[in-house]
Amino acid sequence: MRRFADIIRALRAHWPFGFARPAEGGVMDAIYEAVAGEILTAEQAAAAMMNEIDPRTAEHCLADFERVLGPDPAKRDLALSGIDDRRKLAHQRWTAKGGQSIPYFLRIGEMLGLAITITEFWPSRAGVLRAGTPLIAEGEQFTWLISMPAVDVSAFRAGRNRAGQSLAAFEVNGSAEAYFQLIKPAHTRLIFQYSGA
């Protein structure tokens, strides 16, 4: 970005030569100083806009990114607490690329801050099975078991809980489940398992 003096110097470079050249410090300098001030303001605004083209650094245009993206289909935008979370979600949605592979879904889990594992099942075949191997029906190769940590696990405690209450309770990560259901391959069925629950 140019300094004020550089802008004045650039404007003076367009002055005519010879007897028509205005004297320095005269009326033309006063006009150029006013014009240079506006040019400097415009260049500063343009430099500030460089941060607005990326959702991760946007401040004034973040609402525009969110408006263009629309509401999050998985409703992750309803639980955001601050501008950094909004920026992160807008960047994830703005730069998202589709994928159908398990490594792609593992990367999505990392972006959501979840340590997930995905297990695929394959139908049992005669001649391949061994004793103790579970039987898996045909069609189960389209089922993925996604294991992720439970949000909040609370165990039964004597003295605090009463008879009739469950021995343990946990919260599911509904927004992550909804997001995975939204982006999963169409032929795939997802089952969620919560570790620690």
JONORBEL-V41673 format. One record per residue. N is the residue number from 1. RES is the residue in one small letter. SS is DSSP state (H for helix, E for strand, - for the rest). PSI is psi in radians with two decimals (999 if undefined). OMEGA is omega in whole degrees, -180 to 180 (* if undefined). Layout:
<<N:RES:SS:PSI:OMEGA> <N:RES:SS:PSI:OMEGA>>
This chain:
<<1:m:-:2.39:-177> <2:r:-:2.69:174> <3:r:-:2.90:-180> <4:f:H:-0.79:-179> <5:a:H:-0.61:178> <6:d:H:-0.66:179> <7:i:H:-0.76:178> <8:i:H:-0.77:-180> <9:r:H:-0.71:179> <10:a:H:-0.66:178> <11:l:H:-0.70:179> <12:r:H:-0.46:-180> <13:a:-:-0.32:180> <14:h:-:-0.01:178> <15:w:-:2.61:177> <16:p:-:2.78:178> <17:f:-:2.83:176> <18:g:H:-2.66:-174> <19:f:H:-0.34:-180> <20:a:H:-0.14:-178> <21:r:-:2.20:180> <22:p:-:2.67:178> <23:a:-:2.46:179> <24:e:-:2.47:-179> <25:g:-:0.10:-179> <26:g:-:-2.73:-177> <27:v:H:-0.71:-179> <28:m:H:-0.65:177> <29:d:H:-0.70:179> <30:a:H:-0.72:178> <31:i:H:-0.76:-180> <32:y:H:-0.59:178> <33:e:H:-0.70:178> <34:a:H:-0.78:179> <35:v:H:-0.73:-179> <36:a:H:-0.62:177> <37:g:H:-0.73:179> <38:e:H:-0.67:177> <39:i:H:-0.74:179> <40:l:H:-0.76:178> <41:t:H:-0.75:179> <42:a:H:-0.70:179> <43:e:H:-0.64:177> <44:q:H:-0.71:178> <45:a:H:-0.68:178> <46:a:H:-0.69:178> <47:a:H:-0.67:178> <48:a:H:-0.53:180> <49:m:H:-0.32:178> <50:m:H:-0.52:178> <51:n:H:-0.28:-175> <52:e:H:-0.14:-178> <53:i:H:-0.13:180> <54:d:-:2.20:-180> <55:p:-:-0.45:-179> <56:r:-:-0.42:-179> <57:t:-:-0.02:-176> <58:a:-:2.50:175> <59:e:-:-1.02:-179> <60:h:-:-0.55:-176> <61:c:-:0.04:-179> <62:l:H:-0.71:178> <63:a:H:-0.58:177> <64:d:H:-0.71:176> <65:f:H:-0.81:-178> <66:e:H:-0.64:179> <67:r:H:-0.76:-180> <68:v:H:-0.70:-180> <69:l:H:-0.49:-178> <70:g:-:3.12:179> <71:p:-:2.53:180> <72:d:-:2.17:-179> <73:p:-:-0.48:179> <74:a:-:0.06:178> <75:k:-:0.48:177> <76:r:H:-0.39:-178> <77:d:H:-0.28:-179> <78:l:H:-0.39:-176> <79:a:H:0.19:-177> <80:l:-:2.43:-175> <81:s:-:-0.48:-176> <82:g:-:3.13:-177> <83:i:H:-0.58:179> <84:d:H:-0.70:177> <85:d:H:-0.69:178> <86:r:H:-0.73:179> <87:r:H:-0.77:-178> <88:k:H:-0.79:-180> <89:l:H:-0.74:179> <90:a:H:-0.70:179> <91:h:H:-0.76:179> <92:q:H:-0.78:-178> <93:r:H:-0.62:-177> <94:w:H:-0.62:-175> <95:t:-:0.13:-176> <96:a:-:2.37:174> <97:k:-:2.44:-178> <98:g:-:2.79:177> <99:g:-:2.73:-179> <100:q:-:-0.01:-173> <101:s:-:2.81:177> <102:i:H:-0.73:177> <103:p:H:-0.61:177> <104:y:H:-0.78:-180> <105:f:H:-0.57:175> <106:l:H:-0.68:177> <107:r:H:-0.66:176> <108:i:H:-0.74:177> <109:g:H:-0.74:177> <110:e:H:-0.73:180> <111:m:H:-0.53:177> <112:l:-:-0.07:180> <113:g:-:0.44:-179> <114:l:-:2.41:173> <115:a:-:1.69:-176> <116:i:-:2.74:169> <117:t:E:2.61:180> <118:i:E:2.23:179> <119:t:E:2.29:175> <120:e:E:2.59:178> <121:f:-:2.57:177> <122:w:-:2.41:-178> <123:p:-:2.57:179> <124:s:-:2.47:180> <125:r:-:2.41:178> <126:a:-:2.46:179> <127:g:-:-0.22:-180> <128:v:-:-0.46:-176> <129:l:-:2.61:174> <130:r:-:2.88:179> <131:a:-:2.32:179> <132:g:-:-0.16:179> <133:t:-:2.26:-180> <134:p:-:2.53:177> <135:l:-:2.28:180> <136:i:-:2.21:-174> <137:a:-:2.79:175> <138:e:-:2.43:-179> <139:g:-:-0.30:-180> <140:e:H:-0.14:177> <141:q:H:-0.21:178> <142:f:H:0.16:179> <143:t:E:2.30:175> <144:w:E:2.33:174> <145:l:E:1.97:-180> <146:i:E:2.01:178> <147:s:E:2.25:179> <148:m:E:2.79:-180> <149:p:E:2.52:177> <150:a:-:2.63:-178> <151:v:-:-0.85:-178> <152:d:E:2.10:180> <153:v:E:2.20:177> <154:s:E:2.17:-177> <155:a:E:2.70:177> <156:f:-:2.38:178> <157:r:-:2.29:178> <158:a:E:2.40:-179> <159:g:-:-0.50:180> <160:r:-:-0.67:180> <161:n:E:2.91:-178> <162:r:-:2.91:177> <163:a:-:2.46:180> <164:g:-:-0.29:177> <165:q:-:2.69:-179> <166:s:-:2.69:-178> <167:l:-:-0.40:177> <168:a:E:2.65:178> <169:a:E:2.62:177> <170:f:E:2.75:177> <171:e:E:2.41:176> <172:v:-:2.74:177> <173:n:-:1.41:-174> <174:g:H:-0.64:-178> <175:s:H:-0.67:178> <176:a:H:-0.73:178> <177:e:H:-0.79:-179> <178:a:H:-0.68:-179> <179:y:H:-0.76:178> <180:f:H:-0.68:178> <181:q:H:-0.58:-179> <182:l:H:-0.69:-173> <183:i:H:0.01:-177> <184:k:-:2.72:173> <185:p:-:2.50:-172> <186:a:-:-0.55:-176> <187:h:-:-0.01:-172> <188:t:-:2.48:174> <189:r:E:2.27:-178> <190:l:E:2.38:172> <191:i:E:2.34:-177> <192:f:E:2.36:178> <193:q:E:2.36:-178> <194:y:E:2.08:178> <195:s:E:2.51:-179> <196:g:-:0.03:-179> <197:a:-:999:*>>
